[in-house]
Amino acid sequence: MDTSETVVDDETHNDSIRKVKKRVQMKRKQKVRKMKAIARAVAKTERKATKILNKESKKLRTQSAKKLYD
């Protein structure tokens, strides 16, 4: 009886180790996805900011050009 109980304990112990390893990998993947999402969001906001600046500068240039001819 003792030997069979230890075998069962070893199997459950091995299963728990496997589960922990899978969870760690999942968390690592989730962390990577989150970091990539944050990086994409930051890049997107920077692109929007540069587009806004470009539009404003273009608007000022066209207005100044119109004033020259009026």
C-alpha positions as a Markdown table, in Angstrom:
| # | Residue | x | y | z |
|---|---|---|---|---|
| 1 | Met | 0.0 | 0.0 | 0.0 |
| 2 | Asp | 2.7 | 2.4 | 0.8 |
| 3 | Thr | 4.4 | 2.0 | -2.5 |
| 4 | Ser | 1.2 | 2.6 | -4.5 |
| 5 | Glu | 0.4 | 5.7 | -2.4 |
| 6 | Thr | 3.9 | 7.1 | -3.1 |
| 7 | Val | 3.4 | 6.5 | -6.8 |
| 8 | Val | 0.2 | 8.4 | -6.8 |
| 9 | Asp | 1.8 | 11.2 | -4.9 |
| 10 | Asp | 4.6 | 11.3 | -7.4 |
| 11 | Glu | 2.2 | 11.5 | -10.3 |
| 12 | Thr | 0.2 | 14.3 | -8.7 |
| 13 | His | 3.4 | 16.0 | -7.9 |
| 14 | Asn | 4.6 | 15.8 | -11.5 |
| 15 | Asp | 1.2 | 17.0 | -12.8 |
| 16 | Ser | 1.4 | 20.0 | -10.5 |
| 17 | Ile | 4.8 | 20.8 | -11.8 |
| 18 | Arg | 3.6 | 20.6 | -15.4 |
| 19 | Lys | 0.7 | 22.8 | -14.6 |
| 20 | Val | 2.9 | 25.4 | -13.0 |
| 21 | Lys | 5.2 | 25.4 | -16.0 |
| 22 | Lys | 2.3 | 26.0 | -18.4 |
| 23 | Arg | 1.0 | 28.8 | -16.2 |
| 24 | Val | 4.4 | 30.5 | -16.2 |
| 25 | Gln | 4.6 | 30.3 | -20.0 |
| 26 | Met | 1.0 | 31.7 | -20.3 |
| 27 | Lys | 1.8 | 34.6 | -18.0 |
| 28 | Arg | 5.0 | 35.3 | -20.0 |
| 29 | Lys | 3.0 | 35.3 | -23.2 |
| 30 | Gln | 0.4 | 37.5 | -21.8 |
| 31 | Lys | 3.1 | 39.9 | -20.5 |
| 32 | Val | 4.6 | 40.0 | -23.9 |
| 33 | Arg | 1.3 | 40.7 | -25.6 |
| 34 | Lys | 0.6 | 43.4 | -23.1 |
| 35 | Met | 3.9 | 45.1 | -23.6 |
| 36 | Lys | 3.5 | 44.9 | -27.4 |
| 37 | Ala | 0.0 | 46.4 | -27.1 |
| 38 | Ile | 1.4 | 49.3 | -25.0 |
| 39 | Ala | 4.2 | 49.9 | -27.5 |
| 40 | Arg | 1.7 | 50.0 | -30.3 |
| 41 | Ala | -0.5 | 52.4 | -28.4 |
| 42 | Val | 2.4 | 54.7 | -27.7 |
| 43 | Ala | 3.5 | 54.6 | -31.3 |
| 44 | Lys | 0.0 | 55.3 | -32.5 |
| 45 | Thr | -0.3 | 58.4 | -30.3 |
| 46 | Glu | 3.0 | 59.6 | -31.4 |
| 47 | Arg | 2.0 | 59.2 | -35.1 |
| 48 | Lys | -1.2 | 61.1 | -34.4 |
| 49 | Ala | 0.7 | 63.9 | -32.7 |
| 50 | Thr | 3.0 | 64.3 | -35.7 |
| 51 | Lys | 0.1 | 64.2 | -38.1 |
| 52 | Ile | -1.6 | 67.0 | -36.1 |
| 53 | Leu | 1.6 | 69.1 | -36.1 |
| 54 | Asn | 2.0 | 68.6 | -39.9 |
| 55 | Lys | -1.6 | 69.6 | -40.5 |
| 56 | Glu | -1.2 | 72.7 | -38.4 |
| 57 | Ser | 2.0 | 73.7 | -40.1 |
| 58 | Lys | 0.4 | 73.1 | -43.5 |
| 59 | Lys | -2.6 | 75.2 | -42.5 |
| 60 | Leu | -0.3 | 78.1 | -41.5 |
| 61 | Arg | 1.7 | 77.9 | -44.7 |
| 62 | Thr | -1.5 | 78.0 | -46.9 |
| 63 | Gln | -2.9 | 80.9 | -44.9 |
| 64 | Ser | 0.3 | 82.9 | -45.2 |
| 65 | Ala | 0.5 | 82.1 | -48.9 |
| 66 | Lys | -3.1 | 83.4 | -49.3 |
| 67 | Lys | -2.3 | 86.6 | -47.4 |
| 68 | Leu | 0.6 | 87.3 | -49.8 |
| 69 | Tyr | -1.7 | 87.2 | -52.8 |
| 70 | Asp | -4.6 | 89.1 | -51.2 |
